[in-house]
């Protein structure tokens, strides 16, 4: 359990960095669900939008990989096969976060896992 929390803390810390586009620097971070939702719900046509979406998908994939590695037999969510696209799922996550203001202050990875558990419960 401690290893999992340590890995998730490192992942969240590493996810807080400065990205840059040619026109304007953008801050890419995912300390909170609100931060992650801002990246996941970015307009791909806006400056830096692709970078934000790629960051979102990469953060989510890394967090899910770590969570599933340490989950053992008790999986917190079960993504169906065929799975929906990561981009579509993370766009849904952004909407989920925005639908209840209190979710914005949750830590990013635990909020993501809560969303995934509600969206893709195990049977």
Phi and psi restraints in degrees (range 20) as a CNS / XPLOR table:
assign (resid 1 and name C) (resid 2 and name N)
       (resid 2 and name CA) (resid 2 and name C) 1.0 -64.8 20.0 2
assign (resid 2 and name N) (resid 2 and name CA)
       (resid 2 and name C) (resid 3 and name N) 1.0 -38.4 20.0 2
assign (resid 2 and name C) (resid 3 and name N)
       (resid 3 and name CA) (resid 3 and name C) 1.0 -61.1 20.0 2
assign (resid 3 and name N) (resid 3 and name CA)
       (resid 3 and name C) (resid 4 and name N) 1.0 -43.2 20.0 2
assign (resid 3 and name C) (resid 4 and name N)
       (resid 4 and name CA) (resid 4 and name C) 1.0 -62.7 20.0 2
assign (resid 4 and name N) (resid 4 and name CA)
       (resid 4 and name C) (resid 5 and name N) 1.0 -44.8 20.0 2
assign (resid 4 and name C) (resid 5 and name N)
       (resid 5 and name CA) (resid 5 and name C) 1.0 -64.4 20.0 2
assign (resid 5 and name N) (resid 5 and name CA)
       (resid 5 and name C) (resid 6 and name N) 1.0 -39.3 20.0 2
assign (resid 5 and name C) (resid 6 and name N)
       (resid 6 and name CA) (resid 6 and name C) 1.0 -63.5 20.0 2
assign (resid 6 and name N) (resid 6 and name CA)
       (resid 6 and name C) (resid 7 and name N) 1.0 -45.9 20.0 2
assign (resid 6 and name C) (resid 7 and name N)
       (resid 7 and name CA) (resid 7 and name C) 1.0 -63.1 20.0 2
assign (resid 7 and name N) (resid 7 and name CA)
       (resid 7 and name C) (resid 8 and name N) 1.0 -42.7 20.0 2
assign (resid 7 and name C) (resid 8 and name N)
       (resid 8 and name CA) (resid 8 and name C) 1.0 -65.4 20.0 2
assign (resid 8 and name N) (resid 8 and name CA)
       (resid 8 and name C) (resid 9 and name N) 1.0 -37.0 20.0 2
assign (resid 8 and name C) (resid 9 and name N)
       (resid 9 and name CA) (resid 9 and name C) 1.0 -64.5 20.0 2
assign (resid 9 and name N) (resid 9 and name CA)
       (resid 9 and name C) (resid 10 and name N) 1.0 -43.3 20.0 2
assign (resid 9 and name C) (resid 10 and name N)
       (resid 10 and name CA) (resid 10 and name C) 1.0 -63.6 20.0 2
assign (resid 10 and name N) (resid 10 and name CA)
       (resid 10 and name C) (resid 11 and name N) 1.0 -42.7 20.0 2
assign (resid 10 and name C) (resid 11 and name N)
       (resid 11 and name CA) (resid 11 and name C) 1.0 -60.3 20.0 2
assign (resid 11 and name N) (resid 11 and name CA)
       (resid 11 and name C) (resid 12 and name N) 1.0 -45.3 20.0 2
assign (resid 11 and name C) (resid 12 and name N)
       (resid 12 and name CA) (resid 12 and name C) 1.0 -65.2 20.0 2
assign (resid 12 and name N) (resid 12 and name CA)
       (resid 12 and name C) (resid 13 and name N) 1.0 -40.3 20.0 2
assign (resid 12 and name C) (resid 13 and name N)
       (resid 13 and name CA) (resid 13 and name C) 1.0 -66.2 20.0 2
assign (resid 13 and name N) (resid 13 and name CA)
       (resid 13 and name C) (resid 14 and name N) 1.0 -42.9 20.0 2
assign (resid 13 and name C) (resid 14 and name N)
       (resid 14 and name CA) (resid 14 and name C) 1.0 -67.2 20.0 2
assign (resid 14 and name N) (resid 14 and name CA)
       (resid 14 and name C) (resid 15 and name N) 1.0 -26.1 20.0 2
assign (resid 14 and name C) (resid 15 and name N)
       (resid 15 and name CA) (resid 15 and name C) 1.0 -75.5 20.0 2
assign (resid 15 and name N) (resid 15 and name CA)
       (resid 15 and name C) (resid 16 and name N) 1.0 -9.1 20.0 2
assign (resid 15 and name C) (resid 16 and name N)
       (resid 16 and name CA) (resid 16 and name C) 1.0 -97.5 20.0 2
assign (resid 16 and name N) (resid 16 and name CA)
       (resid 16 and name C) (resid 17 and name N) 1.0 90.0 20.0 2
assign (resid 16 and name C) (resid 17 and name N)
       (resid 17 and name CA) (resid 17 and name C) 1.0 -142.8 20.0 2
assign (resid 17 and name N) (resid 17 and name CA)
       (resid 17 and name C) (resid 18 and name N) 1.0 169.9 20.0 2
assign (resid 17 and name C) (resid 18 and name N)
       (resid 18 and name CA) (resid 18 and name C) 1.0 -93.9 20.0 2
assign (resid 18 and name N) (resid 18 and name CA)
       (resid 18 and name C) (resid 19 and name N) 1.0 124.9 20.0 2
assign (resid 18 and name C) (resid 19 and name N)
       (resid 19 and name CA) (resid 19 and name C) 1.0 -104.2 20.0 2
assign (resid 19 and name N) (resid 19 and name CA)
       (resid 19 and name C) (resid 20 and name N) 1.0 163.5 20.0 2
assign (resid 19 and name C) (resid 20 and name N)
       (resid 20 and name CA) (resid 20 and name C) 1.0 -141.7 20.0 2
assign (resid 20 and name N) (resid 20 and name CA)
       (resid 20 and name C) (resid 21 and name N) 1.0 143.5 20.0 2
assign (resid 20 and name C) (resid 21 and name N)
       (resid 21 and name CA) (resid 21 and name C) 1.0 -112.8 20.0 2
assign (resid 21 and name N) (resid 21 and name CA)
       (resid 21 and name C) (resid 22 and name N) 1.0 167.2 20.0 2
assign (resid 21 and name C) (resid 22 and name N)
       (resid 22 and name CA) (resid 22 and name C) 1.0 -62.4 20.0 2
assign (resid 22 and name N) (resid 22 and name CA)
       (resid 22 and name C) (resid 23 and name N) 1.0 -35.6 20.0 2
assign (resid 22 and name C) (resid 23 and name N)
       (resid 23 and name CA) (resid 23 and name C) 1.0 -84.2 20.0 2
assign (resid 23 and name N) (resid 23 and name CA)
       (resid 23 and name C) (resid 24 and name N) 1.0 -42.1 20.0 2
assign (resid 23 and name C) (resid 24 and name N)
       (resid 24 and name CA) (resid 24 and name C) 1.0 -153.9 20.0 2
assign (resid 24 and name N) (resid 24 and name CA)
       (resid 24 and name C) (resid 25 and name N) 1.0 132.3 20.0 2
assign (resid 24 and name C) (resid 25 and name N)
       (resid 25 and name CA) (resid 25 and name C) 1.0 -66.9 20.0 2
assign (resid 25 and name N) (resid 25 and name CA)
       (resid 25 and name C) (resid 26 and name N) 1.0 143.3 20.0 2
assign (resid 25 and name C) (resid 26 and name N)
       (resid 26 and name CA) (resid 26 and name C) 1.0 -122.9 20.0 2
assign (resid 26 and name N) (resid 26 and name CA)
       (resid 26 and name C) (resid 27 and name N) 1.0 146.5 20.0 2
assign (resid 26 and name C) (resid 27 and name N)
       (resid 27 and name CA) (resid 27 and name C) 1.0 -94.4 20.0 2
assign (resid 27 and name N) (resid 27 and name CA)
       (resid 27 and name C) (resid 28 and name N) 1.0 118.6 20.0 2
assign (resid 27 and name C) (resid 28 and name N)
       (resid 28 and name CA) (resid 28 and name C) 1.0 -106.7 20.0 2
assign (resid 28 and name N) (resid 28 and name CA)
       (resid 28 and name C) (resid 29 and name N) 1.0 114.5 20.0 2
assign (resid 28 and name C) (resid 29 and name N)
       (resid 29 and name CA) (resid 29 and name C) 1.0 -148.3 20.0 2
assign (resid 29 and name N) (resid 29 and name CA)
       (resid 29 and name C) (resid 30 and name N) 1.0 162.2 20.0 2
assign (resid 29 and name C) (resid 30 and name N)
       (resid 30 and name CA) (resid 30 and name C) 1.0 -146.9 20.0 2
assign (resid 30 and name N) (resid 30 and name CA)
       (resid 30 and name C) (resid 31 and name N) 1.0 53.4 20.0 2
assign (resid 30 and name C) (resid 31 and name N)
       (resid 31 and name CA) (resid 31 and name C) 1.0 -73.6 20.0 2
assign (resid 31 and name N) (resid 31 and name CA)
       (resid 31 and name C) (resid 32 and name N) 1.0 -38.4 20.0 2
assign (resid 31 and name C) (resid 32 and name N)
       (resid 32 and name CA) (resid 32 and name C) 1.0 -120.7 20.0 2
assign (resid 32 and name N) (resid 32 and name CA)
       (resid 32 and name C) (resid 33 and name N) 1.0 166.3 20.0 2
assign (resid 32 and name C) (resid 33 and name N)
       (resid 33 and name CA) (resid 33 and name C) 1.0 -61.3 20.0 2
assign (resid 33 and name N) (resid 33 and name CA)
       (resid 33 and name C) (resid 34 and name N) 1.0 -34.9 20.0 2
assign (resid 33 and name C) (resid 34 and name N)
       (resid 34 and name CA) (resid 34 and name C) 1.0 -62.6 20.0 2
assign (resid 34 and name N) (resid 34 and name CA)
       (resid 34 and name C) (resid 35 and name N) 1.0 -42.4 20.0 2
assign (resid 34 and name C) (resid 35 and name N)
       (resid 35 and name CA) (resid 35 and name C) 1.0 -59.6 20.0 2
assign (resid 35 and name N) (resid 35 and name CA)
       (resid 35 and name C) (resid 36 and name N) 1.0 -48.8 20.0 2
assign (resid 35 and name C) (resid 36 and name N)
       (resid 36 and name CA) (resid 36 and name C) 1.0 -64.7 20.0 2
assign (resid 36 and name N) (resid 36 and name CA)
       (resid 36 and name C) (resid 37 and name N) 1.0 -41.0 20.0 2
assign (resid 36 and name C) (resid 37 and name N)
       (resid 37 and name CA) (resid 37 and name C) 1.0 -62.8 20.0 2
assign (resid 37 and name N) (resid 37 and name CA)
       (resid 37 and name C) (resid 38 and name N) 1.0 -37.0 20.0 2
assign (resid 37 and name C) (resid 38 and name N)
       (resid 38 and name CA) (resid 38 and name C) 1.0 -60.8 20.0 2
assign (resid 38 and name N) (resid 38 and name CA)
       (resid 38 and name C) (resid 39 and name N) 1.0 -40.1 20.0 2
assign (resid 38 and name C) (resid 39 and name N)
       (resid 39 and name CA) (resid 39 and name C) 1.0 -72.4 20.0 2
assign (resid 39 and name N) (resid 39 and name CA)
       (resid 39 and name C) (resid 40 and name N) 1.0 -43.2 20.0 2
assign (resid 39 and name C) (resid 40 and name N)
       (resid 40 and name CA) (resid 40 and name C) 1.0 -67.1 20.0 2
assign (resid 40 and name N) (resid 40 and name CA)
       (resid 40 and name C) (resid 41 and name N) 1.0 -31.2 20.0 2
assign (resid 40 and name C) (resid 41 and name N)
       (resid 41 and name CA) (resid 41 and name C) 1.0 -96.8 20.0 2
assign (resid 41 and name N) (resid 41 and name CA)
       (resid 41 and name C) (resid 42 and name N) 1.0 14.4 20.0 2
assign (resid 41 and name C) (resid 42 and name N)
       (resid 42 and name CA) (resid 42 and name C) 1.0 -65.7 20.0 2
assign (resid 42 and name N) (resid 42 and name CA)
       (resid 42 and name C) (resid 43 and name N) 1.0 149.5 20.0 2
assign (resid 42 and name C) (resid 43 and name N)
       (resid 43 and name CA) (resid 43 and name C) 1.0 -78.7 20.0 2
assign (resid 43 and name N) (resid 43 and name CA)
       (resid 43 and name C) (resid 44 and name N) 1.0 118.6 20.0 2
assign (resid 43 and name C) (resid 44 and name N)
       (resid 44 and name CA) (resid 44 and name C) 1.0 -63.2 20.0 2
assign (resid 44 and name N) (resid 44 and name CA)
       (resid 44 and name C) (resid 45 and name N) 1.0 -19.5 20.0 2
assign (resid 44 and name C) (resid 45 and name N)
       (resid 45 and name CA) (resid 45 and name C) 1.0 -84.1 20.0 2
assign (resid 45 and name N) (resid 45 and name CA)
       (resid 45 and name C) (resid 46 and name N) 1.0 -16.5 20.0 2
assign (resid 45 and name C) (resid 46 and name N)
       (resid 46 and name CA) (resid 46 and name C) 1.0 -76.0 20.0 2
assign (resid 46 and name N) (resid 46 and name CA)
       (resid 46 and name C) (resid 47 and name N) 1.0 154.9 20.0 2
assign (resid 46 and name C) (resid 47 and name N)
       (resid 47 and name CA) (resid 47 and name C) 1.0 -57.1 20.0 2
assign (resid 47 and name N) (resid 47 and name CA)
       (resid 47 and name C) (resid 48 and name N) 1.0 128.0 20.0 2
assign (resid 47 and name C) (resid 48 and name N)
       (resid 48 and name CA) (resid 48 and name C) 1.0 78.9 20.0 2
assign (resid 48 and name N) (resid 48 and name CA)
       (resid 48 and name C) (resid 49 and name N) 1.0 -0.9 20.0 2
assign (resid 48 and name C) (resid 49 and name N)
       (resid 49 and name CA) (resid 49 and name C) 1.0 -60.4 20.0 2
assign (resid 49 and name N) (resid 49 and name CA)
       (resid 49 and name C) (resid 50 and name N) 1.0 -44.2 20.0 2
assign (resid 49 and name C) (resid 50 and name N)
       (resid 50 and name CA) (resid 50 and name C) 1.0 -62.2 20.0 2
assign (resid 50 and name N) (resid 50 and name CA)
       (resid 50 and name C) (resid 51 and name N) 1.0 -41.1 20.0 2
assign (resid 50 and name C) (resid 51 and name N)
       (resid 51 and name CA) (resid 51 and name C) 1.0 -62.2 20.0 2
assign (resid 51 and name N) (resid 51 and name CA)
       (resid 51 and name C) (resid 52 and name N) 1.0 -42.2 20.0 2
assign (resid 51 and name C) (resid 52 and name N)
       (resid 52 and name CA) (resid 52 and name C) 1.0 -63.3 20.0 2
assign (resid 52 and name N) (resid 52 and name CA)
       (resid 52 and name C) (resid 53 and name N) 1.0 -44.4 20.0 2
assign (resid 52 and name C) (resid 53 and name N)
       (resid 53 and name CA) (resid 53 and name C) 1.0 -67.3 20.0 2
assign (resid 53 and name N) (resid 53 and name CA)
       (resid 53 and name C) (resid 54 and name N) 1.0 -42.4 20.0 2
assign (resid 53 and name C) (resid 54 and name N)
       (resid 54 and name CA) (resid 54 and name C) 1.0 -62.3 20.0 2
assign (resid 54 and name N) (resid 54 and name CA)
       (resid 54 and name C) (resid 55 and name N) 1.0 -40.8 20.0 2
assign (resid 54 and name C) (resid 55 and name N)
       (resid 55 and name CA) (resid 55 and name C) 1.0 -60.7 20.0 2
assign (resid 55 and name N) (resid 55 and name CA)
       (resid 55 and name C) (resid 56 and name N) 1.0 -46.7 20.0 2
assign (resid 55 and name C) (resid 56 and name N)
       (resid 56 and name CA) (resid 56 and name C) 1.0 -56.8 20.0 2
assign (resid 56 and name N) (resid 56 and name CA)
       (resid 56 and name C) (resid 57 and name N) 1.0 -51.0 20.0 2
assign (resid 56 and name C) (resid 57 and name N)
       (resid 57 and name CA) (resid 57 and name C) 1.0 -64.5 20.0 2
assign (resid 57 and name N) (resid 57 and name CA)
       (resid 57 and name C) (resid 58 and name N) 1.0 -40.9 20.0 2
assign (resid 57 and name C) (resid 58 and name N)
       (resid 58 and name CA) (resid 58 and name C) 1.0 -65.7 20.0 2
assign (resid 58 and name N) (resid 58 and name CA)
       (resid 58 and name C) (resid 59 and name N) 1.0 -44.0 20.0 2
assign (resid 58 and name C) (resid 59 and name N)
       (resid 59 and name CA) (resid 59 and name C) 1.0 -59.4 20.0 2
assign (resid 59 and name N) (resid 59 and name CA)
       (resid 59 and name C) (resid 60 and name N) 1.0 -48.4 20.0 2
assign (resid 59 and name C) (resid 60 and name N)
       (resid 60 and name CA) (resid 60 and name C) 1.0 -62.2 20.0 2
assign (resid 60 and name N) (resid 60 and name CA)
       (resid 60 and name C) (resid 61 and name N) 1.0 -44.4 20.0 2
assign (resid 60 and name C) (resid 61 and name N)
       (resid 61 and name CA) (resid 61 and name C) 1.0 -63.2 20.0 2
assign (resid 61 and name N) (resid 61 and name CA)
       (resid 61 and name C) (resid 62 and name N) 1.0 -42.7 20.0 2
assign (resid 61 and name C) (resid 62 and name N)
       (resid 62 and name CA) (resid 62 and name C) 1.0 -63.3 20.0 2
assign (resid 62 and name N) (resid 62 and name CA)
       (resid 62 and name C) (resid 63 and name N) 1.0 -44.4 20.0 2
assign (resid 62 and name C) (resid 63 and name N)
       (resid 63 and name CA) (resid 63 and name C) 1.0 -63.9 20.0 2
assign (resid 63 and name N) (resid 63 and name CA)
       (resid 63 and name C) (resid 64 and name N) 1.0 -43.7 20.0 2
assign (resid 63 and name C) (resid 64 and name N)
       (resid 64 and name CA) (resid 64 and name C) 1.0 -64.4 20.0 2
assign (resid 64 and name N) (resid 64 and name CA)
       (resid 64 and name C) (resid 65 and name N) 1.0 -43.1 20.0 2
assign (resid 64 and name C) (resid 65 and name N)
       (resid 65 and name CA) (resid 65 and name C) 1.0 -58.5 20.0 2
assign (resid 65 and name N) (resid 65 and name CA)
       (resid 65 and name C) (resid 66 and name N) 1.0 -45.0 20.0 2
assign (resid 65 and name C) (resid 66 and name N)
       (resid 66 and name CA) (resid 66 and name C) 1.0 -65.0 20.0 2
assign (resid 66 and name N) (resid 66 and name CA)
       (resid 66 and name C) (resid 67 and name N) 1.0 -47.7 20.0 2
assign (resid 66 and name C) (resid 67 and name N)
       (resid 67 and name CA) (resid 67 and name C) 1.0 -58.8 20.0 2
assign (resid 67 and name N) (resid 67 and name CA)
       (resid 67 and name C) (resid 68 and name N) 1.0 -47.2 20.0 2
assign (resid 67 and name C) (resid 68 and name N)
       (resid 68 and name CA) (resid 68 and name C) 1.0 -68.9 20.0 2
assign (resid 68 and name N) (resid 68 and name CA)
       (resid 68 and name C) (resid 69 and name N) 1.0 -31.3 20.0 2
assign (resid 68 and name C) (resid 69 and name N)
       (resid 69 and name CA) (resid 69 and name C) 1.0 -63.9 20.0 2
assign (resid 69 and name N) (resid 69 and name CA)
       (resid 69 and name C) (resid 70 and name N) 1.0 -41.4 20.0 2
assign (resid 69 and name C) (resid 70 and name N)
       (resid 70 and name CA) (resid 70 and name C) 1.0 -94.0 20.0 2
assign (resid 70 and name N) (resid 70 and name CA)
       (resid 70 and name C) (resid 71 and name N) 1.0 -3.4 20.0 2
assign (resid 70 and name C) (resid 71 and name N)
       (resid 71 and name CA) (resid 71 and name C) 1.0 -73.3 20.0 2
assign (resid 71 and name N) (resid 71 and name CA)
       (resid 71 and name C) (resid 72 and name N) 1.0 -24.8 20.0 2
assign (resid 71 and name C) (resid 72 and name N)
       (resid 72 and name CA) (resid 72 and name C) 1.0 66.5 20.0 2
assign (resid 72 and name N) (resid 72 and name CA)
       (resid 72 and name C) (resid 73 and name N) 1.0 -139.3 20.0 2
assign (resid 72 and name C) (resid 73 and name N)
       (resid 73 and name CA) (resid 73 and name C) 1.0 -80.0 20.0 2
assign (resid 73 and name N) (resid 73 and name CA)
       (resid 73 and name C) (resid 74 and name N) 1.0 -19.0 20.0 2
assign (resid 73 and name C) (resid 74 and name N)
       (resid 74 and name CA) (resid 74 and name C) 1.0 -97.4 20.0 2
assign (resid 74 and name N) (resid 74 and name CA)
       (resid 74 and name C) (resid 75 and name N) 1.0 85.5 20.0 2
assign (resid 74 and name C) (resid 75 and name N)
       (resid 75 and name CA) (resid 75 and name C) 1.0 -75.1 20.0 2
assign (resid 75 and name N) (resid 75 and name CA)
       (resid 75 and name C) (resid 76 and name N) 1.0 135.4 20.0 2
assign (resid 75 and name C) (resid 76 and name N)
       (resid 76 and name CA) (resid 76 and name C) 1.0 -77.5 20.0 2
assign (resid 76 and name N) (resid 76 and name CA)
       (resid 76 and name C) (resid 77 and name N) 1.0 -15.8 20.0 2
assign (resid 76 and name C) (resid 77 and name N)
       (resid 77 and name CA) (resid 77 and name C) 1.0 -160.6 20.0 2
assign (resid 77 and name N) (resid 77 and name CA)
       (resid 77 and name C) (resid 78 and name N) 1.0 158.3 20.0 2
assign (resid 77 and name C) (resid 78 and name N)
       (resid 78 and name CA) (resid 78 and name C) 1.0 -132.3 20.0 2
assign (resid 78 and name N) (resid 78 and name CA)
       (resid 78 and name C) (resid 79 and name N) 1.0 101.9 20.0 2
assign (resid 78 and name C) (resid 79 and name N)
       (resid 79 and name CA) (resid 79 and name C) 1.0 -75.2 20.0 2
assign (resid 79 and name N) (resid 79 and name CA)
       (resid 79 and name C) (resid 80 and name N) 1.0 127.9 20.0 2
assign (resid 79 and name C) (resid 80 and name N)
       (resid 80 and name CA) (resid 80 and name C) 1.0 -69.5 20.0 2
assign (resid 80 and name N) (resid 80 and name CA)
       (resid 80 and name C) (resid 81 and name N) 1.0 163.9 20.0 2
assign (resid 80 and name C) (resid 81 and name N)
       (resid 81 and name CA) (resid 81 and name C) 1.0 -121.5 20.0 2
assign (resid 81 and name N) (resid 81 and name CA)
       (resid 81 and name C) (resid 82 and name N) 1.0 126.9 20.0 2
assign (resid 81 and name C) (resid 82 and name N)
       (resid 82 and name CA) (resid 82 and name C) 1.0 -70.9 20.0 2
assign (resid 82 and name N) (resid 82 and name CA)
       (resid 82 and name C) (resid 83 and name N) 1.0 144.9 20.0 2
assign (resid 82 and name C) (resid 83 and name N)
       (resid 83 and name CA) (resid 83 and name C) 1.0 -80.4 20.0 2
assign (resid 83 and name N) (resid 83 and name CA)
       (resid 83 and name C) (resid 84 and name N) 1.0 148.7 20.0 2
assign (resid 83 and name C) (resid 84 and name N)
       (resid 84 and name CA) (resid 84 and name C) 1.0 -67.4 20.0 2
assign (resid 84 and name N) (resid 84 and name CA)
       (resid 84 and name C) (resid 85 and name N) 1.0 163.8 20.0 2
assign (resid 84 and name C) (resid 85 and name N)
       (resid 85 and name CA) (resid 85 and name C) 1.0 -65.3 20.0 2
assign (resid 85 and name N) (resid 85 and name CA)
       (resid 85 and name C) (resid 86 and name N) 1.0 149.0 20.0 2
assign (resid 85 and name C) (resid 86 and name N)
       (resid 86 and name CA) (resid 86 and name C) 1.0 -59.8 20.0 2
assign (resid 86 and name N) (resid 86 and name CA)
       (resid 86 and name C) (resid 87 and name N) 1.0 -41.9 20.0 2
assign (resid 86 and name C) (resid 87 and name N)
       (resid 87 and name CA) (resid 87 and name C) 1.0 -61.5 20.0 2
assign (resid 87 and name N) (resid 87 and name CA)
       (resid 87 and name C) (resid 88 and name N) 1.0 -43.7 20.0 2
assign (resid 87 and name C) (resid 88 and name N)
       (resid 88 and name CA) (resid 88 and name C) 1.0 -65.5 20.0 2
assign (resid 88 and name N) (resid 88 and name CA)
       (resid 88 and name C) (resid 89 and name N) 1.0 -43.2 20.0 2
assign (resid 88 and name C) (resid 89 and name N)
       (resid 89 and name CA) (resid 89 and name C) 1.0 -64.0 20.0 2
assign (resid 89 and name N) (resid 89 and name CA)
       (resid 89 and name C) (resid 90 and name N) 1.0 -40.8 20.0 2
assign (resid 89 and name C) (resid 90 and name N)
       (resid 90 and name CA) (resid 90 and name C) 1.0 -74.1 20.0 2
assign (resid 90 and name N) (resid 90 and name CA)
       (resid 90 and name C) (resid 91 and name N) 1.0 -27.9 20.0 2
assign (resid 90 and name C) (resid 91 and name N)
       (resid 91 and name CA) (resid 91 and name C) 1.0 -66.1 20.0 2
assign (resid 91 and name N) (resid 91 and name CA)
       (resid 91 and name C) (resid 92 and name N) 1.0 -39.9 20.0 2
assign (resid 91 and name C) (resid 92 and name N)
       (resid 92 and name CA) (resid 92 and name C) 1.0 -62.8 20.0 2
assign (resid 92 and name N) (resid 92 and name CA)
       (resid 92 and name C) (resid 93 and name N) 1.0 -39.8 20.0 2
assign (resid 92 and name C) (resid 93 and name N)
       (resid 93 and name CA) (resid 93 and name C) 1.0 -58.7 20.0 2
assign (resid 93 and name N) (resid 93 and name CA)
       (resid 93 and name C) (resid 94 and name N) 1.0 -45.6 20.0 2
assign (resid 93 and name C) (resid 94 and name N)
       (resid 94 and name CA) (resid 94 and name C) 1.0 -58.5 20.0 2
assign (resid 94 and name N) (resid 94 and name CA)
       (resid 94 and name C) (resid 95 and name N) 1.0 -43.5 20.0 2
assign (resid 94 and name C) (resid 95 and name N)
       (resid 95 and name CA) (resid 95 and name C) 1.0 -65.0 20.0 2
assign (resid 95 and name N) (resid 95 and name CA)
       (resid 95 and name C) (resid 96 and name N) 1.0 -39.3 20.0 2
assign (resid 95 and name C) (resid 96 and name N)
       (resid 96 and name CA) (resid 96 and name C) 1.0 -61.8 20.0 2
assign (resid 96 and name N) (resid 96 and name CA)
       (resid 96 and name C) (resid 97 and name N) 1.0 -45.1 20.0 2
assign (resid 96 and name C) (resid 97 and name N)
       (resid 97 and name CA) (resid 97 and name C) 1.0 -63.3 20.0 2
assign (resid 97 and name N) (resid 97 and name CA)
       (resid 97 and name C) (resid 98 and name N) 1.0 -46.1 20.0 2
assign (resid 97 and name C) (resid 98 and name N)
       (resid 98 and name CA) (resid 98 and name C) 1.0 -69.2 20.0 2
assign (resid 98 and name N) (resid 98 and name CA)
       (resid 98 and name C) (resid 99 and name N) 1.0 -22.0 20.0 2
assign (resid 98 and name C) (resid 99 and name N)
       (resid 99 and name CA) (resid 99 and name C) 1.0 -70.5 20.0 2
assign (resid 99 and name N) (resid 99 and name CA)
       (resid 99 and name C) (resid 100 and name N) 1.0 -23.4 20.0 2
assign (resid 99 and name C) (resid 100 and name N)
       (resid 100 and name CA) (resid 100 and name C) 1.0 -134.3 20.0 2
assign (resid 100 and name N) (resid 100 and name CA)
       (resid 100 and name C) (resid 101 and name N) 1.0 109.3 20.0 2
assign (resid 100 and name C) (resid 101 and name N)
       (resid 101 and name CA) (resid 101 and name C) 1.0 -51.6 20.0 2
assign (resid 101 and name N) (resid 101 and name CA)
       (resid 101 and name C) (resid 102 and name N) 1.0 -34.4 20.0 2
assign (resid 101 and name C) (resid 102 and name N)
       (resid 102 and name CA) (resid 102 and name C) 1.0 -63.5 20.0 2
assign (resid 102 and name N) (resid 102 and name CA)
       (resid 102 and name C) (resid 103 and name N) 1.0 -20.9 20.0 2
assign (resid 102 and name C) (resid 103 and name N)
       (resid 103 and name CA) (resid 103 and name C) 1.0 -69.7 20.0 2
assign (resid 103 and name N) (resid 103 and name CA)
       (resid 103 and name C) (resid 104 and name N) 1.0 -25.7 20.0 2
assign (resid 103 and name C) (resid 104 and name N)
       (resid 104 and name CA) (resid 104 and name C) 1.0 -61.0 20.0 2
assign (resid 104 and name N) (resid 104 and name CA)
       (resid 104 and name C) (resid 105 and name N) 1.0 -27.7 20.0 2
assign (resid 104 and name C) (resid 105 and name N)
       (resid 105 and name CA) (resid 105 and name C) 1.0 -92.3 20.0 2
assign (resid 105 and name N) (resid 105 and name CA)
       (resid 105 and name C) (resid 106 and name N) 1.0 -4.6 20.0 2
assign (resid 105 and name C) (resid 106 and name N)
       (resid 106 and name CA) (resid 106 and name C) 1.0 -65.0 20.0 2
assign (resid 106 and name N) (resid 106 and name CA)
       (resid 106 and name C) (resid 107 and name N) 1.0 153.3 20.0 2
assign (resid 106 and name C) (resid 107 and name N)
       (resid 107 and name CA) (resid 107 and name C) 1.0 -63.9 20.0 2
assign (resid 107 and name N) (resid 107 and name CA)
       (resid 107 and name C) (resid 108 and name N) 1.0 144.9 20.0 2
assign (resid 107 and name C) (resid 108 and name N)
       (resid 108 and name CA) (resid 108 and name C) 1.0 -58.9 20.0 2
assign (resid 108 and name N) (resid 108 and name CA)
       (resid 108 and name C) (resid 109 and name N) 1.0 -55.0 20.0 2
assign (resid 108 and name C) (resid 109 and name N)
       (resid 109 and name CA) (resid 109 and name C) 1.0 -65.2 20.0 2
assign (resid 109 and name N) (resid 109 and name CA)
       (resid 109 and name C) (resid 110 and name N) 1.0 -47.8 20.0 2
assign (resid 109 and name C) (resid 110 and name N)
       (resid 110 and name CA) (resid 110 and name C) 1.0 -60.2 20.0 2
assign (resid 110 and name N) (resid 110 and name CA)
       (resid 110 and name C) (resid 111 and name N) 1.0 -36.5 20.0 2
assign (resid 110 and name C) (resid 111 and name N)
       (resid 111 and name CA) (resid 111 and name C) 1.0 -64.8 20.0 2
assign (resid 111 and name N) (resid 111 and name CA)
       (resid 111 and name C) (resid 112 and name N) 1.0 -42.5 20.0 2
assign (resid 111 and name C) (resid 112 and name N)
       (resid 112 and name CA) (resid 112 and name C) 1.0 -59.6 20.0 2
assign (resid 112 and name N) (resid 112 and name CA)
       (resid 112 and name C) (resid 113 and name N) 1.0 -43.6 20.0 2
assign (resid 112 and name C) (resid 113 and name N)
       (resid 113 and name CA) (resid 113 and name C) 1.0 -67.7 20.0 2
assign (resid 113 and name N) (resid 113 and name CA)
       (resid 113 and name C) (resid 114 and name N) 1.0 -35.6 20.0 2
assign (resid 113 and name C) (resid 114 and name N)
       (resid 114 and name CA) (resid 114 and name C) 1.0 -64.2 20.0 2
assign (resid 114 and name N) (resid 114 and name CA)
       (resid 114 and name C) (resid 115 and name N) 1.0 -46.4 20.0 2
assign (resid 114 and name C) (resid 115 and name N)
       (resid 115 and name CA) (resid 115 and name C) 1.0 -58.5 20.0 2
assign (resid 115 and name N) (resid 115 and name CA)
       (resid 115 and name C) (resid 116 and name N) 1.0 -49.5 20.0 2
assign (resid 115 and name C) (resid 116 and name N)
       (resid 116 and name CA) (resid 116 and name C) 1.0 -62.7 20.0 2
assign (resid 116 and name N) (resid 116 and name CA)
       (resid 116 and name C) (resid 117 and name N) 1.0 -36.4 20.0 2
assign (resid 116 and name C) (resid 117 and name N)
       (resid 117 and name CA) (resid 117 and name C) 1.0 -65.8 20.0 2
assign (resid 117 and name N) (resid 117 and name CA)
       (resid 117 and name C) (resid 118 and name N) 1.0 -35.8 20.0 2
assign (resid 117 and name C) (resid 118 and name N)
       (resid 118 and name CA) (resid 118 and name C) 1.0 -75.3 20.0 2
assign (resid 118 and name N) (resid 118 and name CA)
       (resid 118 and name C) (resid 119 and name N) 1.0 -39.0 20.0 2
assign (resid 118 and name C) (resid 119 and name N)
       (resid 119 and name CA) (resid 119 and name C) 1.0 -77.1 20.0 2
assign (resid 119 and name N) (resid 119 and name CA)
       (resid 119 and name C) (resid 120 and name N) 1.0 -37.9 20.0 2
assign (resid 119 and name C) (resid 120 and name N)
       (resid 120 and name CA) (resid 120 and name C) 1.0 -129.8 20.0 2
assign (resid 120 and name N) (resid 120 and name CA)
       (resid 120 and name C) (resid 121 and name N) 1.0 65.5 20.0 2
assign (resid 120 and name C) (resid 121 and name N)
       (resid 121 and name CA) (resid 121 and name C) 1.0 -66.7 20.0 2
assign (resid 121 and name N) (resid 121 and name CA)
       (resid 121 and name C) (resid 122 and name N) 1.0 150.1 20.0 2
assign (resid 121 and name C) (resid 122 and name N)
       (resid 122 and name CA) (resid 122 and name C) 1.0 -82.1 20.0 2
assign (resid 122 and name N) (resid 122 and name CA)
       (resid 122 and name C) (resid 123 and name N) 1.0 142.4 20.0 2
